[in-house]
Amino acid sequence: EEFLVEISGTTVTITCPLAEGNIKWEGPGGTTGSEERKYILKDHDSSPANLSCSVGAEKHELYLNARVCANCEELDALTVTGIIAADLLITLGVLILVYYFSKDRKGKASTSPASRPRGQKMQRPPPVPNPDYEPIRKGQREVYAGLEPRGF
C-alpha cells in the first residue's frame, strides 16, 4: 500500500494507506490524532518533510519532497495535446509557405547588373618548377613511353 499525494497550488494533501482506526499523523506541524485518512499541508514552502501515519503498532512513513508554486496553472492532457498539435500545424504551414515562395525564385534572373561573368577564369596556370611534372605534349614520348592511354 502506498500514500496518495495530491498537489494543488501551495496545498499538499496526503492520504494514508491505513484504512481503519484512530489515525495518528506525525509531520512538520506536530502530532495530530484524528479519524481522517487525509493530512493537509496548507501554504507548503517546498521544503522536504518527513511524515508518518500510524494506527496502533502499524506505522507508514513518507519522505515528502514536493515542489509547489502559488501562481501555477494546471493543464489537463487534452489541453497539452491541443497546444502541441497547433504548434505542429503552424510549423508545417510555415514550411509549405517557404517552399512555395523559394520554388518560384529559382528560375528568375537577377535584376542587378553583372560585374563579370561567373564562369571559370581563363588564365593559364603558373609554370611548374620541376621538369618531371611538366604536362605531356603531343610529340614528346620518350619520358612517358611506358604509359598507355586508358579509356574512362
C-alpha positions in Angstrom: 0.0 0.0 0.0 1.2 3.5 -0.8 0.5 7.1 0.2 -1.6 9.2 -2.2 -0.1 12.7 -2.6 -2.1 15.5 -4.3 -0.7 18.9 -5.0 -2.8 22.0 -5.9 -1.1 25.4 -5.7 0.6 25.5 -2.3 -1.6 22.9 -0.7 -0.4 19.4 -0.4 -2.9 16.6 0.6 -1.5 13.2 1.7 -3.8 10.2 2.1 -2.7 7.5 4.5 -2.7 3.9 3.2 -4.2 2.7 6.6 -8.0 2.5 6.4 -9.4 1.9 9.8 -9.0 3.2 13.3 -7.7 6.3 15.0 -5.0 7.5 12.6 -2.2 9.4 14.2 -0.2 11.8 12.0 3.3 13.0 12.7 4.6 15.8 10.5 6.1 19.2 10.4 3.1 20.6 12.2 3.5 18.3 15.1 1.5 15.2 16.1 -2.3 15.0 15.5 -4.8 12.3 16.2 -7.9 12.0 14.1 -10.2 9.7 12.2 -9.2 11.4 8.9 -7.0 9.5 6.4 -6.0 12.8 4.8 -3.3 15.1 6.1 -3.4 18.6 4.6 -0.3 20.9 4.5 -1.5 24.4 3.6 0.9 27.0 2.3 3.7 24.4 1.9 7.1 26.1 1.2 8.6 23.2 -0.9 10.9 22.2 1.9 11.4 18.4 2.4 9.4 16.9 5.2 9.1 13.5 7.0 5.5 12.4 7.6 4.1 9.3 9.1 0.7 7.9 9.8 0.1 5.1 12.3 -2.7 3.1 13.8 -1.6 1.2 16.9 1.6 -0.6 16.2 1.3 -0.3 12.4 3.2 2.7 11.0 3.8 4.0 7.5 6.4 6.7 6.8 6.8 9.1 3.9 9.6 11.5 2.8 7.9 14.4 1.1 10.0 16.5 -1.3 7.2 18.3 -3.3 7.7 21.5 -5.3 4.8 23.8 -5.1 4.1 27.3 -6.6 1.4 29.8 -5.8 0.6 31.0 -9.3 0.9 27.8 -11.4 -1.8 26.7 -13.7 -2.7 23.0 -14.0 -3.2 21.7 -17.5 -5.0 18.5 -18.5 -3.8 16.1 -21.1 -6.3 17.4 -23.8 -5.0 21.0 -23.5 -1.4 19.9 -23.8 -2.2 17.8 -26.8 -4.0 20.7 -28.4 -1.1 23.0 -27.9 1.4 20.6 -29.4 -0.9 19.8 -32.4 -1.4 23.6 -33.1 2.3 24.2 -32.9 3.0 21.4 -35.4 0.3 22.7 -37.8 1.7 26.2 -37.7 5.2 24.9 -38.3 4.0 22.8 -41.2 2.2 25.8 -42.7 5.4 28.0 -42.5 7.4 25.2 -44.1 4.9 25.0 -47.0 4.9 28.8 -47.5 8.7 28.9 -47.5 8.8 26.0 -50.0 6.4 27.6 -52.5 8.0 31.1 -52.3 11.5 29.8 -52.7 10.4 27.5 -55.6 9.3 30.5 -57.7 12.6 32.3 -57.3 14.9 29.6 -58.8 14.4 30.4 -62.5 14.3 34.2 -62.2 17.4 36.1 -63.3 19.0 38.7 -61.0 18.0 42.3 -61.6 21.3 43.7 -60.5 23.9 44.4 -63.3 26.5 41.7 -63.7 30.0 43.0 -63.0 31.8 40.0 -64.5 30.9 36.5 -65.8 30.8 33.8 -63.2 32.4 31.1 -65.4 35.8 29.6 -65.0 38.8 32.0 -65.1 40.6 31.7 -68.4 44.1 32.2 -67.1 47.0 29.9 -67.6 48.4 28.2 -64.5 51.9 29.2 -63.4 54.8 27.1 -64.9 55.8 24.1 -62.9 59.3 24.4 -61.5 60.2 20.7 -61.6 60.5 19.3 -65.2 59.3 15.9 -64.0 55.9 17.3 -63.5 55.5 19.1 -66.8 52.4 18.3 -68.8 52.6 15.7 -71.6 53.0 17.3 -75.1 51.9 15.5 -78.2 55.4 14.9 -79.7 57.2 14.0 -76.5 57.0 10.3 -75.9 60.5 9.3 -74.6 59.8 10.4 -71.0 56.3 8.9 -70.9 56.8 5.9 -73.3 55.6 3.4 -70.7 52.2 5.0 -70.2 49.4 3.6 -72.3 46.2 5.7 -72.9 43.3 4.5 -70.8 39.6 4.8 -71.7 37.4 6.1 -68.9 
